[in-house]
């Protein structure tokens, strides 16, 4: 099966004269049609920047410094490529905090309809029918009357369903969900994840789900990429990531997952995440690693393949 998306050696950062601050460095991954890729990492590790770079929605002043993004066989981060042709239509994004994503002074029906108005030839009545159909598809009851409501009249969970309706309106090939369950209570989180999983199966679209909560990703992903300090340190199938972690950071994350079935104590990861200005040119996890050895101080680890897992650690380079 061909890849829908291929990201290769992606580096994102800020240029200030001759000074360059790299926020994401040498990130590579791919996703096949219908596949769900989870990207997990602590806040500030670069996972959201990585995903925002795909539809070219990086914050002002932050740019792709090097690397390539190939979508359906086309290099979409090339300056000559018109990203607006596919943004919203072939690639959709679901942002965190839906109440901030939606316009507070426009009805939800109007906001879903806007996508159809821009990208389709449907007339007004056809658009209204499609909006109701989309809202029903994401589990919103009484959709025909709900279309007249404003975001402030809806719960956070319903607002997120509206955002998802906008994202799926044009049957995209790829949906990027950036922390889609943030600020939602646990029961609503579960329903949103079930909805995304259901839509992924029904539409056969690829899905990237970004989260700082490894439990969220475990519910839905086929494959998982673990990010730390702007780099992917491990990538593999969901089963391998959880059952046979290789990178010391991933092992440490597994020890931090609470469980009700055993009396195992949670083991915190010592130290704290460094500021991007202080990122090491060698292993970025060295100061916090329980498995570090002398040679870790001498070489910058590269991503290597170990079985079906890609891992960035010098101990696997032998």
SVG drawing of the C-alpha trace seen along z (x, -y; Angstrom):
<svg xmlns="http://www.w3.org/2000/svg" viewBox="-35 -39 68 47">
<polyline fill="none" stroke="black" stroke-width="0.4" points="0.0,0.0 1.3,-3.4 2.0,-6.1 -0.4,-9.1 2.1,-11.2 5.9,-11.0 7.8,-13.4 11.6,-13.2 14.4,-14.8 12.1,-17.7 13.7,-20.6 11.7,-23.5 13.0,-26.6 13.4,-30.3 15.9,-32.4 17.2,-35.6 20.0,-37.0 22.7,-34.4 21.3,-32.7 19.1,-29.6 17.0,-28.1 15.9,-24.6 12.6,-23.5 12.1,-20.3 15.1,-18.5 15.5,-15.6 12.0,-14.2 10.9,-11.5 7.7,-9.4 5.1,-8.2 1.4,-7.2 -0.5,-4.8 -4.1,-5.2 -6.6,-4.4 -3.8,-4.2 -3.8,-6.0 -0.5,-7.4 -0.2,-8.6 2.5,-11.2 3.2,-11.4 5.4,-13.7 5.5,-16.2 4.3,-19.7 6.8,-21.7 8.5,-18.7 7.6,-19.9 4.7,-17.5 2.2,-20.2 4.7,-22.2 5.5,-19.1 1.8,-18.6 1.1,-22.2 4.0,-22.3 2.1,-19.7 -0.7,-22.1 1.7,-25.1 0.0,-26.5 3.1,-27.3 3.1,-30.3 4.5,-33.6 8.4,-33.6 8.6,-29.8 9.6,-28.1 10.6,-24.8 14.4,-25.0 15.0,-21.8 13.4,-18.5 10.5,-17.4 6.8,-16.8 5.3,-14.6 1.5,-14.2 -0.1,-11.9 3.2,-12.0 3.5,-15.8 6.1,-17.9 3.8,-20.2 6.4,-22.3 7.9,-23.6 7.5,-27.3 5.9,-26.9 3.2,-24.6 -0.2,-26.2 -1.0,-24.6 -4.5,-26.3 -5.6,-23.9 -5.4,-20.9 -5.7,-22.6 -9.2,-21.9 -10.0,-19.8 -7.5,-16.9 -5.8,-17.7 -8.0,-18.8 -7.0,-19.8 -8.8,-19.4 -7.3,-21.8 -7.3,-21.6 -9.8,-23.7 -12.8,-23.7 -14.4,-26.7 -11.5,-28.8 -11.4,-27.2 -15.1,-28.1 -16.1,-31.7 -18.2,-32.9 -20.5,-35.2 -21.4,-32.7 -23.9,-29.9 -22.4,-26.4 -24.5,-25.7 -22.9,-28.7 -19.4,-27.6 -19.8,-24.1 -21.4,-25.5 -18.5,-27.9 -16.3,-24.9 -18.9,-23.7 -19.4,-27.2 -15.7,-27.6 -14.9,-24.2 -18.1,-22.9 -20.7,-23.9 -23.6,-23.0 -26.5,-25.4 -27.9,-26.9 -30.5,-24.2 -28.0,-21.4 -25.5,-22.9 -28.0,-23.0 -28.9,-19.4 -25.2,-18.5 -24.5,-20.4 -27.3,-18.6 -26.0,-15.3 -22.5,-16.1 -23.7,-17.1 -25.7,-13.8 -22.6,-11.9 -20.6,-13.2 -23.3,-12.3 -25.1,-15.6 -28.9,-15.0 -31.6,-17.4 -29.1,-18.7 -31.8,-20.6 -32.4,-22.8 -28.8,-22.8 -27.6,-24.6 -29.0,-27.8 -27.1,-27.7 -23.9,-29.5 -20.8,-27.8 -21.4,-29.3 -24.8,-27.4 -23.0,-24.1 -20.9,-22.0 -17.1,-21.5 -17.8,-18.0 -20.5,-19.2 -18.2,-22.0 -15.5,-19.4 -18.0,-17.4 -18.8,-20.5 -15.0,-21.0 -14.8,-17.3 -17.8,-17.8 -16.0,-20.7 -12.8,-18.5 -14.7,-15.7 -16.9,-17.8 -14.9,-17.3 -13.9,-13.7 -10.1,-14.4 -7.4,-11.9 -5.7,-13.0 -7.0,-14.4 -4.6,-15.8 -6.1,-15.9 -3.9,-18.1 -4.8,-17.3 -8.5,-16.7 -9.5,-15.7 -7.8,-18.5 -10.1,-20.4 -12.7,-17.7 -13.8,-15.5 -12.9,-11.8 -16.3,-10.5 -16.4,-13.0 -12.8,-12.2 -13.7,-8.6 -16.7,-9.4 -14.6,-11.8 -11.9,-9.1 -14.6,-6.5 -16.0,-9.0 -12.6,-9.6 -12.0,-5.8 -15.4,-5.2 -14.9,-8.0 -11.4,-6.6 -12.9,-3.2 -16.0,-4.5 -14.1,-7.1 -10.9,-5.1 -8.9,-8.3 -5.5,-8.5 -5.4,-10.0 -2.6,-11.6 -3.5,-12.1 -1.2,-14.2 -1.3,-14.0 0.8,-14.4 -1.4,-11.6 -0.1,-8.2 -3.3,-6.6 -5.3,-8.6 -3.1,-7.4 -3.3,-3.8 -7.1,-3.9 -6.9,-4.6 -3.5,-4.4 -2.1,-1.6 1.5,-3.0 3.1,-5.4 5.9,-7.9 7.5,-9.1 8.9,-12.6 11.4,-14.2 13.0,-17.6 12.1,-18.1 13.1,-14.6 11.4,-11.3 13.2,-8.9 11.1,-5.8 8.5,-4.7 6.8,-1.4 3.5,0.5 1.3,-0.2 2.0,3.3 5.8,2.9 5.8,-0.6 3.9,0.6 5.1,4.2 8.7,3.9 9.9,0.3 13.5,-0.2 14.4,-3.8 15.1,-4.7 12.7,-7.6 9.9,-5.4 10.7,-2.8 10.5,-5.6 7.1,-6.7 5.8,-3.2 6.8,-3.2 4.8,-6.4 1.5,-4.9 -0.9,-4.3 -2.7,-1.0 -5.4,0.4 -4.4,4.0 -1.1,4.1 0.6,2.5 3.4,1.3 4.7,-2.2 4.9,-4.9 8.5,-5.9 8.9,-9.6 11.5,-10.6 14.3,-12.5 15.2,-16.0 13.3,-18.3 12.9,-18.9 15.6,-21.4 14.8,-24.7 15.2,-24.5 18.2,-26.9 19.9,-24.3 19.3,-21.2 22.4,-19.1 24.1,-18.2 24.5,-14.7 21.7,-12.7 19.1,-15.0 17.9,-12.6 21.4,-11.9 21.0,-13.9 17.8,-12.1 18.6,-8.7 19.0,-5.7 20.9,-3.7 23.4,-6.3 27.1,-5.2 30.3,-7.1 30.0,-6.7 26.7,-8.6 28.8,-11.8 30.8,-11.2 28.3,-10.7 25.0,-12.0 22.7,-9.0 20.9,-8.5 17.7,-6.7 18.2,-3.0 15.9,-0.1 15.7,2.7 13.2,5.3 10.1,3.3 11.0,0.4 12.9,-2.7 14.9,-4.0 17.3,-6.9 19.8,-5.5 23.5,-4.8 23.2,-1.4 21.4,0.1 24.0,-1.1 26.4,1.8"/>
</svg>
